Amino acid sequence: MRRQGLRGEREMGGEALSAYRTLLRATRKSFAGDTVMLKASAVEIRKHFEDNRNVTSQSEIQGLLESAREASHFISNMIVQAKLNSRGGYEVKPSKDHAGGTLEIPSEDILKSSGK
């Protein structure tokens, strides 16, 4: 019986590692070229996984894995970064992954205050 439990724990660990890597890939794609956001998102993702490292409840683990999947989907499909163009304005170029999403463009004041 214990042997089955260990296998289940390893599988959960594998799922957690996969979810972690998927989140990091999503941020690398969405924040490509933005080292500040890449670093900050990696730190935040790591913190969430470390904070939940000792969770043992299967239902709680499943909930955390589902949250990670949802976060990865959100980052990949709902975040589009505006880039400063040569005219001093910002351009947004959504990819095919963003089809069907609504686009909220922040004001120039918000963009300037963010330091980018």
N, C-alpha and C positions, 0 to 999 in steps of 0.2 A: 504494500500500500504506500509506504513512504517513497519507494522508487518512482511511482507515478507522480507523486507530489513534486519531486525534484525535477522531473521532466517538464511538468507544467510550469514550474518556476523559471526554468531555462527558456521555455517558449515565451513566457511573458517578458523575460529580460530581452529576448531577441526582438519581440514586438516593440518594446520600449526603445531599443537602440535604433530600430528601423524608423520609428516615429521621430526620434531625435534627428536622425540624418535627413529625413524628408523635410522637416522644418528648416534645417540649415540650408538645404538645396533651394527651398522656396524663397528664403531671404536672399540668398546669393543671386537668384534670378531677378527678384523684384527690386533689389537695392544695388544692382550691379553698378560699379563706379562710385558709389557713395560709401566711402570707408567709415564714416561716422555711424551711419545706420547699420552697416554690416557688423561692426564691432558691438554696437549697443544691442542689436537683436541677438547676436550670438551669446552675449552675457546674460540677457534676459531668458533666453531659451534654456541655457545651462542652469540658471538659478531655479527655474520651475522644475526641471527634472531632478536636480539635487534636493530641493525641498520635499520632493515626493519619493525619494530613494527608498525609504523604509516602509512604504505602504505595503501591507500584506493582504488586505481584503480584495478578493478577486473582483467583486463588483466595483469597488473603488478604482482598482487598476484599469478595468474596462472603461470606466467613465473618463479617467485621465487620458487613456489612449484615444478615445473618441474625441475628446477636447483637442488633443494634438492633431488629429486628422482634420478636424474642422478649422483649426488655426492655419494649418498648412494650405488648405483649400482657399481660405480667405486671403492669405498673403499672396498666393499665386494668382488668384482670379479677381481680386477686388482692389488691390493696391497698384497704382500706376504713379510713378514719380515724374513730376514736372522737371524739365531740364532747362537751364538758362541758355537762351540762344544768342547769336551774335548781335542781335538788335537790342539786347538787354531785357527781353521779355522771357516768359516761360512757355515752353511747349509741352504738350502731353501727347504721347503717341501710344495709345492702347494697342495691345497685340490681339491676335485672334483668341487668346485665352480669356480676354476681357469682354468678348462679345455678349451682348445682352445685359451687361451691367450698367448701372447709372453712373455718370461721371460727375463728381463734385470737385470743382476747381476752387482752390483757396484764393482769397483775394491777394493782391500784390502786397498789402500791408502785412498779412500773415506770413507770406513767403519771405519778406524782408526781415521781419522780426525773428525768423527761425535761423537767420545767419547764413543762408545759402544763396 
